[in-house]
Amino acid sequence: MSTLERRSRRCATVLGGVAIIVCAWSHSRAQQPRITIEVSPDSGRAVIDGTGTPGTRWSFRDSYAGILGLGNRIERFVLLDDQGNEISTRTIAPGQFESAKPGARFRYEVNLKPPSKTLDSARVSWLTLERGLILPADLLPLAASNDAQQKAVLIRFKAPAGWTVQSIEPKGSDGAYAVSDADRAVFALGRNLRVSRMTDSGMNFSLVLDSGWAFTDDEALKMVGEVLKAHRQMFGAAPASEGSLILFPFAFAASPSDWSAETRGATVTLLSGKLPSKTGALAQLSTPLTHELFHLWVPNGLALEGDYDWFYEGFTVYQAALVAVSLGQLTFPEFLNSIARAYDAYLSDNERDRWSLIEASQRRWTGGARSVYSKSMLVAFLIDLKLRRESHSKHSLEDVYRKLFGQNRMPVKSSSVKAPDGNETLMNLLAVNASPDGFKSLVNEKFVIDLPRELAGYGLTVENFGLRTRISVNDKLSKQQRDLLRDLGYNDVVRLPRH
């Protein structure tokens, strides 16, 4: 590992690898941070050189989505004045630095070793000999405020010979990416990246992948297109003009059935183990795909604030499962099995009824995760059943999603206008569509779910076999029950998943 060297302020280049080079930036963009990142795959490190608003305190993200200690990756932080002279700094905490006087130019190294937990791999930046994931949000100094203008940055990459960089961020003729929001930007890097593109459902969408999979690139892209089309039909509009899916294998050995995904901005990152069978691999791909592509709309396409994870995670698990049934990726019995598994997860949580769903969302990374996913999925199922029964299948949870997106679509019209609170917005929408007494206790109060009792009126039987629950359709159904279940995807003839 070579040491950091002092460079002239006209141009900076550091290690071989991926680098951001800052050179002679125009006066018209003098206030916008310019970043140069240089990464060395051989060492698994990056050197970042850039400019920002002059300051004496420099902070980097230390935690994200339950992943702690990110600040420890920032090493050899150096601050320079306008003449390129080093300004004395001291480390006050991991990823926290303080200088004796203001400086605007900085340089530091980042250890990009992949996270020890493979399931965290889609959420933070990392680098290997073959590929890398660069998320500016955990590599760049934090903005002084939450103002969107404070998150805009120009980024330039220099990759090793044979490496390419892929992103939906606009790239200028000078090779620099104009990132409007560092928190939502994602870059894929690698020596063998392949890109497939399509224009469908109102979006220009790209599939970025490398390595060999049991399915072809075209088969994966076809599945993406089918899911996007189904989601767009429900929401009534595309979430963005550009979108992307990055499909990588895990950096370390992992179970073939493991996967990890994150949707940031209009980019879905999916890391997966490899199943040898094409049928199994496509089935595994479909599971996170319907859920994560849904996030392009909710919450990423919404101008809402607050912790309403119960809706955009648990409710989305449910709604994505319905989409999978409509696309033939899940049979109706498999859909009921997913509800049963959520109920088993709910029952296995000793603190399942300690908090309301809103309170659990605020504690998602410190103990509320099961409620955010499993309990919220069950609540979504119960609310959707109620909506369909009371309206004779004229209305459903889809109406709530459609109205939510139509009324709160990004972007916020003005930076001075505060985005609405997500919980309050959803409570109002559900009140209009589901009647107040039918849902409020399920969302903002502590309650116990008795699934056998709740589903009995819908022609569904809930049975317990040890630690496992089974949900089945009654042999005798009323016409209303049969019509409602058919509206969800039930058919007397069991459909097999498509190959």
C-alpha atoms as one frame of an Amber mdcrd trajectory, in Angstrom:
protein
   0.000   0.000   0.000   1.571   3.277  -1.079   1.285   6.302   1.188  -0.734
   9.405   0.377   1.253  12.052  -1.423   0.777  15.790  -1.660  -0.399  16.894
  -5.110  -0.746  20.266  -6.805  -4.220  21.770  -6.702  -4.480  21.676 -10.502
  -4.752  17.919 -10.674  -4.662  14.952  -8.312  -3.944  11.306  -9.118  -3.149
   8.653  -6.553  -3.050   4.824  -6.564  -3.721   2.627  -9.574  -7.275   1.441
  -9.442 -10.482   3.417  -9.207  -9.796   7.060  -8.556 -11.539  10.350  -8.611
  -9.399  13.039 -10.155 -10.008  16.667  -9.380  -8.625  18.948 -12.091  -9.274
  22.574 -13.091 -12.967  22.725 -12.313 -14.960  25.586 -13.835 -15.634  28.697
 -11.766 -19.392  28.376 -12.391 -19.437  25.207 -10.257 -17.050  26.495  -7.630
 -19.346  25.641  -4.720 -20.190  22.095  -5.821 -17.969  19.378  -4.323 -15.679
  17.675  -6.831 -14.528  14.234  -5.941 -11.909  11.902  -7.353 -11.925   8.283
  -6.209  -9.068   5.936  -6.947  -9.402   2.317  -5.955  -6.865  -0.449  -5.849
  -8.511  -3.886  -6.264  -5.257  -5.608  -5.272  -5.352  -3.985  -1.836  -9.107
  -3.603  -1.532  -8.723   0.091  -0.783  -9.667   3.422  -2.321  -8.116   6.852
  -2.197 -10.524   9.770  -2.341  -9.399  13.264  -3.241 -11.818  16.157  -3.458
 -13.038  19.574  -2.546 -16.019  20.732  -0.554 -17.369  23.626   1.454 -14.590
  24.956   3.742 -14.967  23.701   7.298 -13.216  22.603  10.465 -15.376  19.531
  11.203 -15.495  16.571   8.817 -17.801  13.639   9.464 -18.415  10.335   7.720
 -21.322   7.926   8.113 -20.623   5.475  10.920 -23.756   3.316  10.752 -26.381
   2.338   8.226 -29.246  -0.187   8.335 -27.884  -1.812  11.482 -24.306  -1.969
  10.121 -21.965  -0.338  12.640 -18.389   0.926  12.586 -18.310   2.298   9.041
 -16.274   5.269  10.247 -13.388   2.935  11.096 -12.807   2.424   7.371 -11.715
   6.062   6.903  -7.936   6.332   7.305  -5.139   8.896   6.759  -7.451  11.862
   6.510  -5.585  14.939   5.256  -6.955  18.483   4.925  -5.287  21.065   2.660
  -5.506  24.830   2.252  -5.804  26.728  -1.036  -2.044  26.554  -1.561  -1.918
  22.794  -1.069  -0.394  23.025   2.396  -1.513  20.464   4.955  -3.726  21.703
   7.789  -3.288  20.070  11.172  -6.214  17.748  12.013  -7.092  15.401  14.849
  -9.354  12.375  15.044 -12.132  12.912  17.590 -13.998   9.649  16.858 -14.030
   6.999  14.103 -14.817   8.882  10.901 -14.874  12.243  12.751 -12.104  14.801
  12.206 -11.427  18.331  13.398  -8.959  20.886  12.074  -7.311  23.949  13.586
  -8.528  26.139  10.733 -10.986  25.753   7.826  -9.992  23.801   4.759 -11.806
  22.861   1.571  -9.561  20.218  -0.012  -9.285  16.743   1.491  -7.700  13.396
   0.829  -8.124  10.091   2.622  -8.090   6.322   2.186 -10.946   3.873   2.669
 -10.700   0.187   3.517 -13.250  -1.446   1.201 -13.097  -4.978   2.501 -16.537
  -6.588   1.968 -18.685  -6.767   5.109 -18.256  -9.846   7.278 -21.998 -10.545
   7.095 -22.784 -11.417   3.496 -26.381 -10.204   3.866 -25.024  -6.665   4.433
 -23.267  -6.689   1.061 -25.954  -4.749  -0.840 -25.992  -1.904   1.696 -22.399
  -0.630   1.866 -19.445  -0.003  -0.445 -16.930  -2.797  -1.023 -14.270  -3.932
  -3.468 -12.747  -7.247  -4.556 -10.318  -8.333  -7.254 -13.199  -8.813  -9.708
 -15.827  -6.190  -8.923 -16.950  -3.481  -6.565 -19.947  -1.539  -5.330 -19.446
   2.175  -4.703 -22.077   4.036  -2.674 -21.072   7.694  -2.242 -23.308   7.984
   0.832 -20.897   5.954   2.986 -17.653   7.129   1.350 -17.996  10.906   1.142
 -18.080  13.493   3.943 -21.610  14.058   5.214 -23.388  17.164   3.971 -23.731
  20.008   6.451 -27.516  19.980   6.031 -30.277  17.867   4.504 -30.692  20.381
   1.688 -30.667  18.602  -1.688 -28.139  21.113  -3.021 -25.731  20.036  -0.278
 -25.854  16.460  -1.595 -24.953  17.281  -5.206 -21.434  16.314  -6.248 -19.300
  15.756  -9.336 -17.545  12.381  -9.318 -14.834  11.151 -11.643 -13.548   7.576
 -11.715 -10.290   6.104 -12.878 -10.441   2.327 -13.119  -7.719  -0.277 -13.656
  -7.147  -1.439 -17.195 -10.088  -3.513 -18.356 -12.440  -2.242 -15.641 -15.626
  -0.334 -16.409 -18.017   1.765 -14.332 -21.803   1.628 -14.698 -24.411   3.938
 -13.196 -27.635   5.717 -14.157 -26.095   8.992 -12.975 -25.561  11.363 -15.947
 -22.014  11.333 -17.274 -20.515  14.414 -18.906 -18.203  14.554 -21.890 -15.312
  15.061 -19.486 -16.034  11.712 -17.843 -17.402  13.138 -14.599 -20.736  11.955
 -13.172 -23.091  14.742 -12.107 -24.664  13.234  -8.991 -27.685  15.208  -7.826
 -28.048  13.323  -4.529 -25.124  11.364  -3.107 -27.477   9.415  -0.808 -29.278
   7.868  -3.793 -26.335   7.215  -6.137 -24.923   3.740  -6.892 -21.928   2.732
  -9.025 -21.025  -0.782 -10.149 -17.412  -1.473 -11.097 -15.726  -4.546 -12.484
 -13.463  -6.136 -15.027 -16.206  -8.205 -16.717 -19.398  -6.162 -16.468 -22.173
  -6.841 -18.976 -25.032  -4.427 -19.616 -28.418  -5.161 -21.190 -30.930  -2.385
 -21.773 -34.609  -2.056 -22.507 -37.198   0.683 -22.757 -40.493  -0.414 -21.269
 -43.161   0.731 -18.824 -42.081   4.333 -19.249 -38.494   3.684 -18.157 -35.097
   3.255 -19.741 -33.860   0.323 -17.705 -30.436  -1.332 -17.603 -29.365  -4.699
 -16.202 -25.743  -4.751 -15.007 -24.192  -8.098 -14.151 -21.061 -10.189 -14.367
 -20.053 -13.764 -13.658 -21.932 -16.763 -14.958 -25.503 -17.526 -13.939 -27.738
 -20.500 -14.648 -30.012 -18.188 -16.665 -29.139 -15.962 -19.594 -29.000 -12.169
 -19.478 -32.049 -12.018 -21.740 -34.045 -14.287 -19.417 -33.227 -12.085 -16.445
 -34.074  -8.915 -18.368 -37.386 -10.419 -19.503 -38.342 -11.116 -15.883 -37.419
  -7.547 -14.911 -39.611  -6.218 -17.706 -42.585  -8.328 -16.628 -42.341  -7.154
 -13.026 -41.895  -3.497 -13.985 -44.928  -3.678 -16.252 -47.086  -5.198 -13.509
 -45.999  -2.555 -10.994 -46.522   0.295 -13.439 -50.052  -0.886 -14.210 -50.853
  -0.737 -10.528 -49.295   2.672  -9.854 -50.387   4.213 -13.130 -47.009   5.808
 -13.926 -43.292   5.074 -13.973 -41.276   6.084 -10.890 -38.389   7.587 -12.881
 -37.120   7.962 -16.429 -34.012   5.857 -15.742 -33.611   2.725 -13.653 -31.131
  -0.076 -13.135 -30.622  -3.509 -11.571 -27.113  -4.544 -10.492 -26.888  -8.328
 -10.148 -23.679  -9.582  -8.530 -22.614 -12.772  -6.749 -21.550 -12.476  -3.112
 -17.956 -11.450  -2.464 -17.475 -14.409  -0.115 -18.739 -17.962  -0.218 -22.437
 -18.063   0.663 -25.342 -20.462   0.596 -26.768 -20.837  -2.928 -30.167 -19.806
  -1.580 -28.963 -16.599   0.132 -29.617 -13.163  -1.313 -29.251  -9.553  -0.207
 -30.884  -6.543  -1.859 -31.180  -2.789  -1.508 -32.986  -0.198  -3.609 -31.334
   3.205  -3.551 -32.756   5.953  -5.709 -33.706   4.251  -8.971 -31.081   1.503
  -8.680 -31.700  -1.965  -7.280 -28.614  -3.830  -6.058 -29.079  -7.578  -5.681
 -26.403  -9.993  -4.503 -27.225 -13.658  -4.681 -25.898 -17.123  -4.219 -25.834
 -19.343  -7.281 -28.206 -22.240  -7.822 -27.105 -24.679 -10.565 -30.618 -25.168
 -11.969 -32.004 -22.497 -14.301 -35.507 -23.077 -12.970 -34.358 -22.721  -9.368
 -32.149 -19.719 -10.128 -34.954 -17.837 -11.895 -37.366 -18.668  -9.072 -34.847
 -17.346  -6.561 -34.348 -14.188  -8.641 -38.092 -13.534  -8.769 -38.475 -13.495
  -4.971 -36.446 -10.342  -4.217 -37.070  -8.833  -7.636 -40.811  -8.250  -7.226
 -40.188  -6.716  -3.806 -37.152  -4.548  -4.595 -38.454  -3.205  -7.918 -41.579
  -2.180  -5.979 -39.315   0.106  -3.930 -38.626   2.199  -7.023 -42.138   3.526
  -6.405 -42.472   3.101  -2.628 -40.691   4.677  -0.849 -38.046   5.869  -3.348
 -40.516   7.579  -5.662 -42.338   9.344  -2.830 -41.709  12.754  -1.287 -42.519
  11.632   2.263 -40.606  11.791   5.520 -40.601   9.771   8.722 -40.391   6.135
   9.757 -43.192   4.399   7.909 -41.208   1.212   7.266 -44.216  -0.898   8.315
 -45.847   0.173   5.056 -43.009   0.262   2.559 -41.485  -2.991   3.819 -44.133
  -5.289   5.337 -47.014  -4.122   3.161 -44.726  -4.300   0.130 -43.781  -7.918
   0.922 -47.488  -8.696   0.757 -48.234  -6.686  -2.366 -45.164  -8.053  -4.171
 -46.339 -11.590  -3.383 -49.675 -10.815  -5.062 -47.795  -9.555  -8.123 -45.789
 -12.806  -8.158 -49.063 -14.768  -8.163 -50.425 -12.698 -11.057 -47.217 -13.326
 -13.036 -47.258 -17.061 -12.333 -44.103 -16.886 -10.230 -46.060 -18.122  -7.193
 -49.023 -20.460  -7.014 -51.887 -19.460  -4.737 -50.990 -22.231  -2.224 -47.431
 -20.857  -2.186 -48.849 -17.388  -1.545 -50.783 -18.758   1.440 -47.588 -20.471
   2.599 -45.832 -17.080   2.616 -48.604 -15.706   4.856 -48.233 -18.759   7.118
 -44.464 -18.226   7.376 -45.036 -14.595   8.333 -47.422 -15.762  11.055 -44.862
 -18.260  12.347 -42.212 -15.502  12.433 -44.651 -13.271  14.281 -45.431 -15.968
  16.856 -41.722 -16.705  17.417 -41.034 -13.067  18.368 -41.254 -12.662  22.134
 -41.754  -8.915  21.710 -44.254  -9.194  18.848 -46.959  -7.179  20.593 -44.773
  -4.821  22.588 -45.021  -1.974  20.081 -47.425  -0.660  17.503 -46.297  -0.960
  13.882 -45.349   2.724  13.865 -43.267   2.273  17.031 -41.660  -0.877  15.609
 -40.640   1.078  12.493 -38.781   3.554  14.680 -36.914   0.590  16.217 -36.437
  -1.366  13.013 -32.681  -1.854  13.432 -32.767  -2.324  17.210 -35.433  -4.970
  17.702 -38.486  -4.103  15.646 -37.536  -5.785  12.367 -39.883  -8.763  12.676
 -42.870  -6.505  13.217 -41.815  -4.296  10.308 -41.831  -7.325   8.013 -43.863
 -10.273   9.337 -46.521  -8.551  11.426 -46.945  -5.765   8.870 -47.378  -8.329
   6.094 -50.168  -9.968   8.074 -51.834  -6.596   8.681 -51.626  -5.801   4.968
 -53.339  -9.109   4.215 -56.122  -8.417   6.723 -56.700  -4.862   5.467 -56.714
  -5.987   1.834 -59.226  -8.748   2.592 -61.461  -6.241   4.380 -61.274  -3.747
   1.516 -62.133  -6.392  -1.069 -64.998  -7.883   0.949 -66.648  -4.563   1.824
 -66.415  -3.303  -1.771 -67.268  -6.639  -3.448 -63.748  -6.624  -4.942 -64.165
  -3.153  -6.467 -61.437  -1.785  -4.190 -58.265  -3.189  -2.690 -54.923  -2.186
  -1.189 -53.811  -1.396  -4.727 -56.034   1.697  -4.627 -54.142   2.976  -1.596
 -50.801   2.525  -3.374 -52.070   4.226  -6.517 -53.407   7.233  -4.633 -50.316
   7.414  -2.434 -48.015   7.597  -5.446 -50.260   9.930  -7.414 -50.536  12.440
  -4.569 -46.981  12.303  -3.166 -44.727  11.651  -6.114 -41.163  12.936  -6.132
 -39.731  15.469  -6.362 -40.764  18.048  -3.784 -41.711  21.163  -5.714 -39.478
  23.433  -3.638 -36.569  22.830  -1.294 -38.224  25.217   1.161 -41.356  23.033
   1.358 -41.161  20.273   3.948 -42.254  16.849   2.706 -45.370  15.410   4.408
 -45.039  12.826   7.169 -45.433   9.304   5.805 -47.371   7.894   8.749 -49.865
  10.740   8.806 -50.336  10.574   5.037 -50.978   6.832   5.102 -53.345   7.015
   8.048 -55.427   9.558   6.165 -55.435   7.443   3.003 -56.383   4.286   4.838
 -59.123   6.129   6.708 -60.730   7.146   3.414 -60.425   3.682   1.903 -60.806
   1.320   4.857 -62.986   3.133   7.431 -61.267   4.332  10.627 -62.305   1.501
  12.932 -61.070  -1.094  10.443 -57.392  -0.300  10.529 -56.247   2.221  13.135
 -55.872  -0.337  15.897 -53.826  -2.477  13.497 -51.290   0.258  12.770 -50.928
   2.725  15.633 -51.876   0.578  18.623 -50.479  -2.538  20.270 -52.549  -5.580
  19.377 -52.498  -9.357  19.106 -53.134 -11.128  15.800 -55.348 -14.201  16.086
 -55.045 -15.367  12.491 -57.397 -18.395  12.705 -60.181 -16.136  13.959 -59.403
 -13.329  11.483 -59.420 -15.586   8.405 -62.369 -17.808   9.289 -64.868 -15.470
   7.627 -62.935 -15.503   4.353 -63.105 -19.241   3.759 -59.558 -19.897   4.949
 -58.522 -22.410   7.607 -55.425 -21.888   9.762 -53.915 -25.014  11.303 -50.889
 -25.454  13.521 -48.478 -28.377  13.122 -45.902 -28.001  15.871 -43.925 -24.875
  15.030 -45.397 -24.561  11.553 -48.648 -23.038  10.394 -50.638 -24.095   7.356
 -53.318 -22.003   5.671 -55.712 -23.734   3.289 -58.894 -22.940   1.403 -62.072
 -24.477   2.818 -63.753 -27.217   0.798 -67.051 -25.335   0.958 -67.022 -21.651
   0.083 -69.787 -19.138  -0.235 -70.031 -17.339  -3.567 -68.682 -14.146  -1.998
 -65.736 -16.008  -0.448 -64.914 -17.769  -3.708 -65.097 -14.544  -5.709 -62.845
 -12.729  -3.238 -60.226 -15.492  -3.186 -60.295 -15.742  -6.974 -59.667 -11.997
  -7.064 -56.500 -12.688  -5.087 -55.406 -15.403  -7.521 -57.138 -18.511  -6.218
 -58.110 -21.088  -8.789 -59.502 -24.571  -8.322 -56.754 -25.748 -10.680 -53.334
 -25.401  -9.079 -50.951 -23.483 -11.335 -47.334 -24.485 -11.532 -44.558 -21.871
 -11.548 -43.350 -20.944 -15.016 -39.951 -22.223 -16.029
